[in-house]
């Protein structure tokens, strides 16, 4: 499978870390966020990397060049920040068949292989990791509304009044049908073309969508404190619940 990485964002909420570099080049535990993304995608078996760049794109291109660990890299340019669906459409001519998609501002220590395996075995049109977040944080994400059977019936991008606290994370697999859905997406209230709206269109058109619960952790590096949290976790200074390692009580004998 090809792998698409969306890395065009300016990262205004990450300032001052992004004043002189794109968000994907912010270092976490000694290496850029994008390096963490690329390493995981290569481990998952990516045949090629298609990287969407924008803000200060020349830094990303100069740093990585045309390959990463022997895997070829193609760059596409999102000239205007019009949302993730808009960014994904810039890769349409460079993706061959089913593909993985990772948001280039996420750090994962999670069951990404489960998503790929489910997609391949069940022949889904979309598969992605979901996790429950604190209710006050749900409005930052694409929120999944479920029925009484736990099935996802709707996906809503950054709702003011979230119907649940179950959200999509930044890793997906898709068939090329997602490109058709992205072409049909209309601008949201934020005047952006939302990837969650494209997934919702697939859902309502009867396409097969599969959600897999997150096993492990992921950090959406949106703010400087998120970078610090991801670094602590990678260095083993916190457990999977986010508690400091030296605060975890030892098991009772």
N, C-alpha and C positions, 0 to 999 in steps of 0.2 A: 504494500500500500504506500502511496505517496503520503507525505505529511505537510500540512499547511500550518504556518505559525503567523499569527496576527501580531505585528509589532510596529504599527504605524503611529501609535498614540503619543501625544506630547507629554503626558504625565504631569499635568499642572498640580495635582494634589500631592505629588511626591516632591515638590520643590521644598528646599533648595537642591535636592539631589539631582534634579533634572534640568537645572539651569543651563548646564553646558553639555548635556548628553541626553540621548533618547532613553525612555523608560527601560527598554530591554537591556541597556548597557549598565544600568545600576548594579553594583556588585553586591552579592549576598554570599557570605562565607567565602570570600576571596575570588569569586568569578561572576561574570555578568549573569543576570537572570536568563538571558537567551541561551547561554551555554548549558545551564541546568535543563532547559527545555529541549535543546538539541540532543543532549546526552540521553535523555529518556526516550525520545522518539527513535533514535538510532537503536537503542536497546530493544525497543518494541518492533524493530524490523523495517523501519522506513526505507523505501527504495530511493527516495529523493526528498529534499526539503524545499518547499516553496514559501518564501518569507515575504510578507507584506510589510513594506517600510513606508515611512512618511517623514515625520519630524526628525531632523538631523540624520537622515538616512545614510549619508556618506560615512558616518562613523561605524554603523553596522556593517556596511558593505566592505569597508577597508579592513575591519577587524577579522571578518570571517572569510572573505574572498569567495571563491566559487565552489568550495567544498568544506565539509566538516567530517573528520574521521573517515574520509574516503567516500562520503555520501554527497552527491552533487547538490548545489544550492542554486535555485533560481529566485530572483528578486522581482517583485511587482511593486508598483508605486500607487499608494492611495493619496491622490493629490489634495483632497479635501476630507476633513474628518466628518464623515457622514454616517458613521455607525458600522457595526461589525458585519452586517449583511452586505453593505456597500463594499467594505474591505475584502470580503470573501469573493465577491464577483470579479475582482481584479485578477484572481487566480484561475478563473474558469478555463482559459485556454492552455493552462499549464498542468492541469491535473488529469490523470488518466485513470478512470474508473473510481472505485471506492477509495476513500482517503480518511486519514486521521486529521483532526483539527485541534490545535492547542492555542490558548490565549497566551501571548508572550509576556504576560506580567504575573504569571502564577508559578508558585513553587509547590511541587507535589512530592509526597512520600505516601503513595496510595496504590490501589489496585487497578492501575491503568490497563494492564493486560486483560483483566476481566471484561472490560468494555470491548476491546478488539476481538477477543474470543467469542463473546456473545454475538457481536455483529456478524462475524464470519459463520458461526454455527447456525444462527437463527435467520440469517439473511435479512436483517432489519434495514430499514431506510435511514434510521438514525438511532444511535445509542450514545448514552452519556452518563456521567457520574452525577449523582445528586446527594445533597447533604442537608441536614437540618441545622439552621443557624439561629442565633438569638432573634427573637421577633423584631427587636429594634433594628437589626441589621438586614432583614429580609428585603427591604425596599432598595437595597444597593444592587440587587441581582435579578435574574430572570426567575420568577417564582412559579412553581408548579402547583396548580390546583388539582386536587384528587377527588374521586368519588368515594362512596362508602366501602368500596372494595380495594381502595388504595391505588386505583388506576389513574394515571394522569389524563385529565380531560381538557386542560387548557394550560398554556404557558404565557405569562404576562411579564413584560419587561419593566422593572423598577416601579411597581405600583405604589401609589401613595398609601393605599390601604390593603396590604398583602392578604390574600385569602388563606395563606399557609406560610410556614417558615421553611418549607422544602424548596431548595433552590438548585438550579443547574450550576455545576462547577465549570471550570475552563477547559475540559477535555471531552471530545466528541469523536464519533466515527459517522460518516455519511456515505450514501450513494450519490451519484451526480444529480439526483432529483432535488437536492437542496439548492442547486443553482437556479432551477426553474422557480422554486419557491422564493428565492431572494429577488428574482426579477419581478415577482408579483407583490412584494412587500411595499406598503405605503409608508410615508414618513410618520413617525410617532409624534406624540406631544412634545418630544424633545427635538423634533425636526431631524431625526436620524432614522436610518433604515436598520431595524433591530434584527439580530440573528434569532432571538427568541420568537419574534413574530413569524419568521420563516419556518422555524420548527413547529410553531402552532398551526401554520398553514398545512404542513405535512400531516400533522395529527388530524386535522379536520377533513382532510381529503382521503382519509382512510389508510394512509401509509403506516407501515409498522414502525412503532417507536418503542424503544426499550430504555428504561432507566435502571441504573445499578447503584446501589447504596455505596457511599464512600467508605472504604475500609483503610484507615490510616489518617492522613491529614493533608490539607493543602492551605496555602496562604495566598490570597489575592493581594499582591503588593500594590496597594493603592495609595498608602500614606507612609511616611518615614517610619512610623512605629510598626507598620506591617513588615517592613524590611528587617527591622530589629528582631521582631518575633520569629520570622522565618530563619534568621541566622541563629538564634538561640536554639531553635528546634533541630536544625541541621547539625549543630554542635553538640546535641544531646543534653542541653541545659534545661529542657522541659520535657515532660512526658507527653503522650498523644492527647491528653485532655487539656494541655496548655499549662499545667501546674509546674512550678519550678521543681527541678529534679531533687533538690535538697529539701523540698517541702513534702515530698511524697512519703507517706508513712510506710515503714517496713511491714511485711506481712506478719501476722500474729503467729507465734509458735504454738 
